[in-house]
Amino acid sequence: MSLNHCLALAAAVFVTGMAGFVVRRNAIVMLMCIELMLAAVNIVFAAFSRHHGDAGGHVFVLMNFAVAAAEAAIGLAILVEIYRRRRTVDVDELKSLME
């Protein structure tokens, strides 16, 4: 698989995640779309690492996995607590939390 193919795949995955984040109003779906965008970044790191023959990109991918796992765990814990208190995870209905 060439570098261009990997970058095209990463771009498609990133755009899909970005579109889902912008279009959907459910906080859980938005969190999943953020994870999709992070996966696209991992594809780019791995592709450039393979292209240049350097293992540095793979190290960043592993670090990004750890960050994504922590982000998902904390985000889901916050969303579970919000759902327990408000009975919704719709972002438009939760704007009152910002005030």
Backbone as XML, in Angstrom:
<?xml version="1.0"?>
<chain id="A" units="angstrom">
  <residue number="1" name="MET">
    <atom name="N" x="0.852" y="-1.169" z="0.000"/>
    <atom name="CA" x="0.000" y="0.000" z="0.000"/>
    <atom name="C" x="0.901" y="1.236" z="0.000"/>
  </residue>
  <residue number="2" name="SER">
    <atom name="N" x="0.660" y="2.128" z="-0.932"/>
    <atom name="CA" x="1.534" y="3.296" z="-1.061"/>
    <atom name="C" x="1.155" y="4.377" z="-0.051"/>
  </residue>
  <residue number="3" name="LEU">
    <atom name="N" x="2.035" y="5.350" z="0.056"/>
    <atom name="CA" x="1.798" y="6.462" z="0.969"/>
    <atom name="C" x="0.546" y="7.231" z="0.570"/>
  </residue>
  <residue number="4" name="ASN">
    <atom name="N" x="0.343" y="7.426" z="-0.729"/>
    <atom name="CA" x="-0.835" y="8.159" z="-1.190"/>
    <atom name="C" x="-2.126" y="7.447" z="-0.822"/>
  </residue>
  <residue number="5" name="HIS">
    <atom name="N" x="-2.128" y="6.125" z="-0.914"/>
    <atom name="CA" x="-3.323" y="5.374" z="-0.538"/>
    <atom name="C" x="-3.616" y="5.520" z="0.958"/>
  </residue>
  <residue number="6" name="CYS">
    <atom name="N" x="-2.573" y="5.454" z="1.752"/>
    <atom name="CA" x="-2.742" y="5.607" z="3.201"/>
    <atom name="C" x="-3.250" y="7.002" z="3.557"/>
  </residue>
  <residue number="7" name="LEU">
    <atom name="N" x="-2.703" y="8.010" z="2.903"/>
    <atom name="CA" x="-3.146" y="9.380" z="3.174"/>
    <atom name="C" x="-4.576" y="9.609" z="2.707"/>
  </residue>
  <residue number="8" name="ALA">
    <atom name="N" x="-4.950" y="9.002" z="1.577"/>
    <atom name="CA" x="-6.335" y="9.116" z="1.106"/>
    <atom name="C" x="-7.288" y="8.436" z="2.082"/>
  </residue>
  <residue number="9" name="LEU">
    <atom name="N" x="-6.904" y="7.269" z="2.584"/>
    <atom name="CA" x="-7.722" y="6.574" z="3.578"/>
    <atom name="C" x="-7.856" y="7.410" z="4.843"/>
  </residue>
  <residue number="10" name="ALA">
    <atom name="N" x="-6.750" y="7.971" z="5.310"/>
    <atom name="CA" x="-6.780" y="8.802" z="6.512"/>
    <atom name="C" x="-7.652" y="10.037" z="6.308"/>
  </residue>
  <residue number="11" name="ALA">
    <atom name="N" x="-7.566" y="10.645" z="5.134"/>
    <atom name="CA" x="-8.395" y="11.818" z="4.849"/>
    <atom name="C" x="-9.873" y="11.445" z="4.847"/>
  </residue>
  <residue number="12" name="ALA">
    <atom name="N" x="-10.205" y="10.311" z="4.247"/>
    <atom name="CA" x="-11.606" y="9.875" z="4.207"/>
    <atom name="C" x="-12.129" y="9.588" z="5.613"/>
  </residue>
  <residue number="13" name="VAL">
    <atom name="N" x="-11.322" y="8.930" z="6.425"/>
    <atom name="CA" x="-11.740" y="8.625" z="7.800"/>
    <atom name="C" x="-11.881" y="9.911" z="8.607"/>
  </residue>
  <residue number="14" name="PHE">
    <atom name="N" x="-10.942" y="10.841" z="8.439"/>
    <atom name="CA" x="-10.998" y="12.099" z="9.182"/>
    <atom name="C" x="-12.214" y="12.923" z="8.777"/>
  </residue>
  <residue number="15" name="VAL">
    <atom name="N" x="-12.475" y="13.018" z="7.477"/>
    <atom name="CA" x="-13.628" y="13.798" z="7.006"/>
    <atom name="C" x="-14.928" y="13.162" z="7.482"/>
  </residue>
  <residue number="16" name="THR">
    <atom name="N" x="-14.986" y="11.838" z="7.492"/>
    <atom name="CA" x="-16.176" y="11.157" z="8.002"/>
    <atom name="C" x="-16.393" y="11.487" z="9.478"/>
  </residue>
  <residue number="17" name="GLY">
    <atom name="N" x="-15.332" y="11.451" z="10.258"/>
    <atom name="CA" x="-15.443" y="11.799" z="11.670"/>
    <atom name="C" x="-15.825" y="13.248" z="11.882"/>
  </residue>
  <residue number="18" name="MET">
    <atom name="N" x="-15.235" y="14.142" z="11.090"/>
    <atom name="CA" x="-15.560" y="15.562" z="11.224"/>
    <atom name="C" x="-17.010" y="15.839" z="10.838"/>
  </residue>
  <residue number="19" name="ALA">
    <atom name="N" x="-17.463" y="15.218" z="9.755"/>
    <atom name="CA" x="-18.850" y="15.410" z="9.330"/>
    <atom name="C" x="-19.811" y="14.881" z="10.386"/>
  </residue>
  <residue number="20" name="GLY">
    <atom name="N" x="-19.509" y="13.729" z="10.949"/>
    <atom name="CA" x="-20.356" y="13.186" z="12.004"/>
    <atom name="C" x="-20.383" y="14.071" z="13.227"/>
  </residue>
  <residue number="21" name="PHE">
    <atom name="N" x="-19.238" y="14.658" z="13.569"/>
    <atom name="CA" x="-19.174" y="15.546" z="14.729"/>
    <atom name="C" x="-20.004" y="16.806" z="14.508"/>
  </residue>
  <residue number="22" name="VAL">
    <atom name="N" x="-19.953" y="17.345" z="13.304"/>
    <atom name="CA" x="-20.665" y="18.590" z="13.013"/>
    <atom name="C" x="-22.167" y="18.357" z="12.870"/>
  </residue>
  <residue number="23" name="VAL">
    <atom name="N" x="-22.544" y="17.241" z="12.266"/>
    <atom name="CA" x="-23.953" y="17.001" z="11.935"/>
    <atom name="C" x="-24.748" y="16.468" z="13.124"/>
  </residue>
  <residue number="24" name="ARG">
    <atom name="N" x="-24.179" y="15.548" z="13.882"/>
    <atom name="CA" x="-24.933" y="14.884" z="14.944"/>
    <atom name="C" x="-24.950" y="15.718" z="16.216"/>
  </residue>
  <residue number="25" name="ARG">
    <atom name="N" x="-25.991" y="15.573" z="17.014"/>
    <atom name="CA" x="-26.138" y="16.320" z="18.251"/>
    <atom name="C" x="-26.075" y="15.425" z="19.482"/>
  </residue>
  <residue number="26" name="ASN">
    <atom name="N" x="-25.940" y="14.131" z="19.298"/>
    <atom name="CA" x="-25.831" y="13.205" z="20.414"/>
    <atom name="C" x="-24.382" y="13.202" z="20.890"/>
  </residue>
  <residue number="27" name="ALA">
    <atom name="N" x="-24.174" y="13.427" z="22.173"/>
    <atom name="CA" x="-22.814" y="13.563" z="22.701"/>
    <atom name="C" x="-22.020" y="12.265" z="22.578"/>
  </residue>
  <residue number="28" name="ILE">
    <atom name="N" x="-22.676" y="11.124" z="22.683"/>
    <atom name="CA" x="-21.962" y="9.849" z="22.549"/>
    <atom name="C" x="-21.471" y="9.669" z="21.116"/>
  </residue>
  <residue number="29" name="VAL">
    <atom name="N" x="-22.310" y="10.002" z="20.151"/>
    <atom name="CA" x="-21.908" y="9.903" z="18.746"/>
    <atom name="C" x="-20.792" y="10.899" z="18.454"/>
  </residue>
  <residue number="30" name="MET">
    <atom name="N" x="-20.863" y="12.078" z="19.045"/>
    <atom name="CA" x="-19.810" y="13.067" z="18.849"/>
    <atom name="C" x="-18.481" y="12.566" z="19.419"/>
  </residue>
  <residue number="31" name="LEU">
    <atom name="N" x="-18.530" y="11.897" z="20.564"/>
    <atom name="CA" x="-17.318" y="11.323" z="21.144"/>
    <atom name="C" x="-16.745" y="10.235" z="20.240"/>
  </residue>
  <residue number="32" name="MET">
    <atom name="N" x="-17.610" y="9.424" z="19.654"/>
    <atom name="CA" x="-17.146" y="8.388" z="18.727"/>
    <atom name="C" x="-16.525" y="9.010" z="17.480"/>
  </residue>
  <residue number="33" name="CYS">
    <atom name="N" x="-17.060" y="10.126" z="17.022"/>
    <atom name="CA" x="-16.498" y="10.803" z="15.848"/>
    <atom name="C" x="-15.123" y="11.388" z="16.157"/>
  </residue>
  <residue number="34" name="ILE">
    <atom name="N" x="-14.936" y="11.871" z="17.371"/>
    <atom name="CA" x="-13.608" y="12.343" z="17.771"/>
    <atom name="C" x="-12.614" y="11.184" z="17.756"/>
  </residue>
  <residue number="35" name="GLU">
    <atom name="N" x="-13.050" y="10.024" z="18.230"/>
    <atom name="CA" x="-12.191" y="8.837" z="18.198"/>
    <atom name="C" x="-11.855" y="8.449" z="16.757"/>
  </residue>
  <residue number="36" name="LEU">
    <atom name="N" x="-12.806" y="8.628" z="15.855"/>
    <atom name="CA" x="-12.563" y="8.335" z="14.442"/>
    <atom name="C" x="-11.504" y="9.280" z="13.873"/>
  </residue>
  <residue number="37" name="MET">
    <atom name="N" x="-11.567" y="10.553" z="14.251"/>
    <atom name="CA" x="-10.561" y="11.505" z="13.787"/>
    <atom name="C" x="-9.181" y="11.168" z="14.359"/>
  </residue>
  <residue number="38" name="LEU">
    <atom name="N" x="-9.133" y="10.727" z="15.611"/>
    <atom name="CA" x="-7.853" y="10.303" z="16.187"/>
    <atom name="C" x="-7.309" y="9.067" z="15.479"/>
  </residue>
  <residue number="39" name="ALA">
    <atom name="N" x="-8.191" y="8.172" z="15.049"/>
    <atom name="CA" x="-7.747" y="6.995" z="14.293"/>
    <atom name="C" x="-7.136" y="7.416" z="12.958"/>
  </residue>
  <residue number="40" name="ALA">
    <atom name="N" x="-7.701" y="8.444" z="12.336"/>
    <atom name="CA" x="-7.140" y="8.944" z="11.079"/>
    <atom name="C" x="-5.742" y="9.508" z="11.296"/>
  </residue>
  <residue number="41" name="VAL">
    <atom name="N" x="-5.547" y="10.194" z="12.398"/>
    <atom name="CA" x="-4.215" y="10.714" z="12.720"/>
    <atom name="C" x="-3.239" y="9.560" z="12.929"/>
  </residue>
  <residue number="42" name="ASN">
    <atom name="N" x="-3.699" y="8.495" z="13.563"/>
    <atom name="CA" x="-2.843" y="7.313" z="13.746"/>
    <atom name="C" x="-2.444" y="6.706" z="12.408"/>
  </residue>
  <residue number="43" name="ILE">
    <atom name="N" x="-3.362" y="6.684" z="11.456"/>
    <atom name="CA" x="-3.049" y="6.159" z="10.123"/>
    <atom name="C" x="-1.955" y="6.998" z="9.469"/>
  </residue>
  <residue number="44" name="VAL">
    <atom name="N" x="-2.048" y="8.318" z="9.604"/>
    <atom name="CA" x="-1.035" y="9.204" z="9.020"/>
    <atom name="C" x="0.324" y="8.976" z="9.680"/>
  </residue>
  <residue number="45" name="PHE">
    <atom name="N" x="0.343" y="8.903" z="11.011"/>
    <atom name="CA" x="1.609" y="8.644" z="11.710"/>
    <atom name="C" x="2.233" y="7.337" z="11.249"/>
  </residue>
  <residue number="46" name="ALA">
    <atom name="N" x="1.427" y="6.281" z="11.185"/>
    <atom name="CA" x="1.950" y="4.970" z="10.793"/>
    <atom name="C" x="2.417" y="4.973" z="9.341"/>
  </residue>
  <residue number="47" name="ALA">
    <atom name="N" x="1.683" y="5.660" z="8.466"/>
    <atom name="CA" x="2.053" y="5.695" z="7.050"/>
    <atom name="C" x="3.381" y="6.416" z="6.845"/>
  </residue>
  <residue number="48" name="PHE">
    <atom name="N" x="3.535" y="7.575" z="7.478"/>
    <atom name="CA" x="4.793" y="8.304" z="7.327"/>
    <atom name="C" x="5.947" y="7.571" z="8.001"/>
  </residue>
  <residue number="49" name="SER">
    <atom name="N" x="5.670" y="6.910" z="9.098"/>
    <atom name="CA" x="6.706" y="6.133" z="9.762"/>
    <atom name="C" x="7.183" y="4.997" z="8.868"/>
  </residue>
  <residue number="50" name="ARG">
    <atom name="N" x="6.249" y="4.334" z="8.223"/>
    <atom name="CA" x="6.611" y="3.239" z="7.313"/>
    <atom name="C" x="7.337" y="3.776" z="6.083"/>
  </residue>
  <residue number="51" name="HIS">
    <atom name="N" x="6.877" y="4.913" z="5.576"/>
    <atom name="CA" x="7.477" y="5.498" z="4.374"/>
    <atom name="C" x="8.932" y="5.908" z="4.615"/>
  </residue>
  <residue number="52" name="HIS">
    <atom name="N" x="9.196" y="6.474" z="5.775"/>
    <atom name="CA" x="10.547" y="6.948" z="6.074"/>
    <atom name="C" x="11.411" y="5.886" z="6.752"/>
  </residue>
  <residue number="53" name="GLY">
    <atom name="N" x="10.830" y="4.746" z="7.086"/>
    <atom name="CA" x="11.600" y="3.689" z="7.722"/>
    <atom name="C" x="12.023" y="4.001" z="9.142"/>
  </residue>
  <residue number="54" name="ASP">
    <atom name="N" x="11.261" y="4.847" z="9.807"/>
    <atom name="CA" x="11.580" y="5.261" z="11.165"/>
    <atom name="C" x="10.483" y="4.756" z="12.100"/>
  </residue>
  <residue number="55" name="ALA">
    <atom name="N" x="10.851" y="4.338" z="13.281"/>
    <atom name="CA" x="9.869" y="3.817" z="14.238"/>
    <atom name="C" x="9.241" y="4.913" z="15.094"/>
  </residue>
  <residue number="56" name="GLY">
    <atom name="N" x="9.655" y="6.152" z="14.901"/>
    <atom name="CA" x="9.121" y="7.249" z="15.704"/>
    <atom name="C" x="7.629" y="7.435" z="15.553"/>
  </residue>
  <residue number="57" name="GLY">
    <atom name="N" x="7.123" y="7.254" z="14.348"/>
    <atom name="CA" x="5.684" y="7.386" z="14.125"/>
    <atom name="C" x="4.893" y="6.328" z="14.849"/>
  </residue>
  <residue number="58" name="HIS">
    <atom name="N" x="5.453" y="5.138" z="14.938"/>
    <atom name="CA" x="4.772" y="4.062" z="15.652"/>
    <atom name="C" x="4.706" y="4.352" z="17.153"/>
  </residue>
  <residue number="59" name="VAL">
    <atom name="N" x="5.721" y="5.019" z="17.667"/>
    <atom name="CA" x="5.704" y="5.419" z="19.074"/>
    <atom name="C" x="4.587" y="6.424" z="19.308"/>
  </residue>
  <residue number="60" name="PHE">
    <atom name="N" x="4.432" y="7.377" z="18.390"/>
    <atom name="CA" x="3.346" y="8.343" z="18.512"/>
    <atom name="C" x="1.987" y="7.663" z="18.425"/>
  </residue>
  <residue number="61" name="VAL">
    <atom name="N" x="1.866" y="6.643" z="17.587"/>
    <atom name="CA" x="0.606" y="5.905" z="17.481"/>
    <atom name="C" x="0.277" y="5.246" z="18.815"/>
  </residue>
  <residue number="62" name="LEU">
    <atom name="N" x="1.251" y="4.621" z="19.447"/>
    <atom name="CA" x="1.009" y="3.990" z="20.748"/>
    <atom name="C" x="0.632" y="5.020" z="21.810"/>
  </residue>
  <residue number="63" name="MET">
    <atom name="N" x="1.304" y="6.166" z="21.797"/>
    <atom name="CA" x="0.951" y="7.222" z="22.743"/>
    <atom name="C" x="-0.447" y="7.754" z="22.463"/>
  </residue>
  <residue number="64" name="ASN">
    <atom name="N" x="-0.792" y="7.867" z="21.187"/>
    <atom name="CA" x="-2.115" y="8.350" z="20.818"/>
    <atom name="C" x="-3.191" y="7.357" z="21.236"/>
  </residue>
  <residue number="65" name="PHE">
    <atom name="N" x="-2.892" y="6.053" z="21.172"/>
    <atom name="CA" x="-3.840" y="5.053" z="21.670"/>
    <atom name="C" x="-4.115" y="5.260" z="23.155"/>
  </residue>
  <residue number="66" name="ALA">
    <atom name="N" x="-3.077" y="5.528" z="23.921"/>
    <atom name="CA" x="-3.246" y="5.747" z="25.356"/>
    <atom name="C" x="-4.073" y="6.997" z="25.624"/>
  </residue>
  <residue number="67" name="VAL">
    <atom name="N" x="-3.787" y="8.063" z="24.890"/>
    <atom name="CA" x="-4.547" y="9.301" z="25.054"/>
    <atom name="C" x="-6.005" y="9.094" z="24.653"/>
  </residue>
  <residue number="68" name="ALA">
    <atom name="N" x="-6.239" y="8.386" z="23.560"/>
    <atom name="CA" x="-7.605" y="8.138" z="23.101"/>
    <atom name="C" x="-8.375" y="7.282" z="24.096"/>
  </residue>
  <residue number="69" name="ALA">
    <atom name="N" x="-7.715" y="6.294" z="24.693"/>
    <atom name="CA" x="-8.387" y="5.453" z="25.681"/>
    <atom name="C" x="-8.761" y="6.262" z="26.922"/>
  </residue>
  <residue number="70" name="ALA">
    <atom name="N" x="-7.852" y="7.107" z="27.377"/>
    <atom name="CA" x="-8.144" y="7.948" z="28.539"/>
    <atom name="C" x="-9.254" y="8.938" z="28.225"/>
  </residue>
  <residue number="71" name="GLU">
    <atom name="N" x="-9.197" y="9.520" z="27.041"/>
    <atom name="CA" x="-10.233" y="10.480" z="26.635"/>
    <atom name="C" x="-11.596" y="9.812" z="26.557"/>
  </residue>
  <residue number="72" name="ALA">
    <atom name="N" x="-11.649" y="8.616" z="26.007"/>
    <atom name="CA" x="-12.919" y="7.903" z="25.898"/>
    <atom name="C" x="-13.449" y="7.521" z="27.275"/>
  </residue>
  <residue number="73" name="ALA">
    <atom name="N" x="-12.587" y="7.063" z="28.155"/>
    <atom name="CA" x="-13.028" y="6.670" z="29.493"/>
    <atom name="C" x="-13.562" y="7.861" z="30.280"/>
  </residue>
  <residue number="74" name="ILE">
    <atom name="N" x="-12.831" y="8.962" z="30.253"/>
    <atom name="CA" x="-13.273" y="10.154" z="30.983"/>
    <atom name="C" x="-14.528" y="10.734" z="30.348"/>
  </residue>
  <residue number="75" name="GLY">
    <atom name="N" x="-14.546" y="10.800" z="29.017"/>
    <atom name="CA" x="-15.717" y="11.335" z="28.325"/>
    <atom name="C" x="-16.966" y="10.520" z="28.583"/>
  </residue>
  <residue number="76" name="LEU">
    <atom name="N" x="-16.854" y="9.206" z="28.527"/>
    <atom name="CA" x="-18.020" y="8.362" z="28.786"/>
    <atom name="C" x="-18.462" y="8.449" z="30.240"/>
  </residue>
  <residue number="77" name="ALA">
    <atom name="N" x="-17.523" y="8.553" z="31.172"/>
    <atom name="CA" x="-17.893" y="8.707" z="32.581"/>
    <atom name="C" x="-18.661" y="10.006" z="32.802"/>
  </residue>
  <residue number="78" name="ILE">
    <atom name="N" x="-18.208" y="11.071" z="32.167"/>
    <atom name="CA" x="-18.915" y="12.351" z="32.279"/>
    <atom name="C" x="-20.297" y="12.247" z="31.653"/>
  </residue>
  <residue number="79" name="LEU">
    <atom name="N" x="-20.392" y="11.607" z="30.491"/>
    <atom name="CA" x="-21.689" y="11.482" z="29.825"/>
    <atom name="C" x="-22.657" y="10.605" z="30.611"/>
  </residue>
  <residue number="80" name="VAL">
    <atom name="N" x="-22.163" y="9.565" z="31.252"/>
    <atom name="CA" x="-23.035" y="8.725" z="32.089"/>
    <atom name="C" x="-23.595" y="9.539" z="33.244"/>
  </residue>
  <residue number="81" name="GLU">
    <atom name="N" x="-22.758" y="10.344" z="33.876"/>
    <atom name="CA" x="-23.231" y="11.174" z="34.983"/>
    <atom name="C" x="-24.224" y="12.232" z="34.506"/>
  </residue>
  <residue number="82" name="ILE">
    <atom name="N" x="-23.959" y="12.828" z="33.360"/>
    <atom name="CA" x="-24.905" y="13.805" z="32.801"/>
    <atom name="C" x="-26.230" y="13.130" z="32.488"/>
  </residue>
  <residue number="83" name="TYR">
    <atom name="N" x="-26.185" y="11.928" z="31.931"/>
    <atom name="CA" x="-27.426" y="11.217" z="31.614"/>
    <atom name="C" x="-28.202" y="10.877" z="32.886"/>
  </residue>
  <residue number="84" name="ARG">
    <atom name="N" x="-27.514" y="10.511" z="33.949"/>
    <atom name="CA" x="-28.201" y="10.203" z="35.208"/>
    <atom name="C" x="-28.923" y="11.417" z="35.767"/>
  </residue>
  <residue number="85" name="ARG">
    <atom name="N" x="-28.320" y="12.584" z="35.611"/>
    <atom name="CA" x="-28.925" y="13.793" z="36.176"/>
    <atom name="C" x="-29.959" y="14.437" z="35.257"/>
  </residue>
  <residue number="86" name="ARG">
    <atom name="N" x="-29.703" y="14.446" z="33.943"/>
    <atom name="CA" x="-30.561" y="15.175" z="33.001"/>
    <atom name="C" x="-31.440" y="14.280" z="32.138"/>
  </residue>
  <residue number="87" name="ARG">
    <atom name="N" x="-31.166" y="12.980" z="32.095"/>
    <atom name="CA" x="-31.894" y="12.014" z="31.261"/>
    <atom name="C" x="-31.797" y="12.314" z="29.771"/>
  </residue>
  <residue number="88" name="THR">
    <atom name="N" x="-30.720" y="12.965" z="29.367"/>
    <atom name="CA" x="-30.470" y="13.219" z="27.949"/>
    <atom name="C" x="-28.974" y="13.440" z="27.736"/>
  </residue>
  <residue number="89" name="VAL">
    <atom name="N" x="-28.524" y="13.124" z="26.538"/>
    <atom name="CA" x="-27.151" y="13.445" z="26.146"/>
    <atom name="C" x="-27.161" y="14.276" z="24.866"/>
  </residue>
  <residue number="90" name="ASP">
    <atom name="N" x="-28.304" y="14.888" z="24.567"/>
    <atom name="CA" x="-28.415" y="15.758" z="23.405"/>
    <atom name="C" x="-27.704" y="17.069" z="23.708"/>
  </residue>
  <residue number="91" name="VAL">
    <atom name="N" x="-26.800" y="17.455" z="22.843"/>
    <atom name="CA" x="-25.957" y="18.627" z="23.086"/>
    <atom name="C" x="-26.784" y="19.911" z="23.124"/>
  </residue>
  <residue number="92" name="ASP">
    <atom name="N" x="-27.790" y="20.011" z="22.279"/>
    <atom name="CA" x="-28.600" y="21.230" z="22.257"/>
    <atom name="C" x="-29.363" y="21.418" z="23.567"/>
  </residue>
  <residue number="93" name="GLU">
    <atom name="N" x="-29.781" y="20.325" z="24.188"/>
    <atom name="CA" x="-30.504" y="20.424" z="25.454"/>
    <atom name="C" x="-29.573" y="20.635" z="26.644"/>
  </residue>
  <residue number="94" name="LEU">
    <atom name="N" x="-28.299" y="20.377" z="26.470"/>
    <atom name="CA" x="-27.342" y="20.508" z="27.566"/>
    <atom name="C" x="-26.614" y="21.847" z="27.563"/>
  </residue>
  <residue number="95" name="LYS">
    <atom name="N" x="-27.014" y="22.766" z="26.717"/>
    <atom name="CA" x="-26.343" y="24.071" z="26.664"/>
    <atom name="C" x="-26.515" y="24.846" z="27.964"/>
  </residue>
  <residue number="96" name="SER">
    <atom name="N" x="-27.526" y="24.502" z="28.758"/>
    <atom name="CA" x="-27.730" y="25.193" z="30.030"/>
    <atom name="C" x="-26.609" y="24.888" z="31.019"/>
  </residue>
  <residue number="97" name="LEU">
    <atom name="N" x="-25.850" y="23.819" z="30.810"/>
    <atom name="CA" x="-24.728" y="23.499" z="31.695"/>
    <atom name="C" x="-23.603" y="24.515" z="31.571"/>
  </residue>
  <residue number="98" name="MET">
    <atom name="N" x="-23.540" y="25.213" z="30.452"/>
    <atom name="CA" x="-22.470" y="26.182" z="30.226"/>
    <atom name="C" x="-22.698" y="27.475" z="30.996"/>
  </residue>
  <residue number="99" name="GLU">
    <atom name="N" x="-23.906" y="27.711" z="31.411"/>
    <atom name="CA" x="-24.226" y="28.982" z="32.081"/>
    <atom name="C" x="-23.955" y="28.927" z="33.556"/>
  </residue>
</chain>
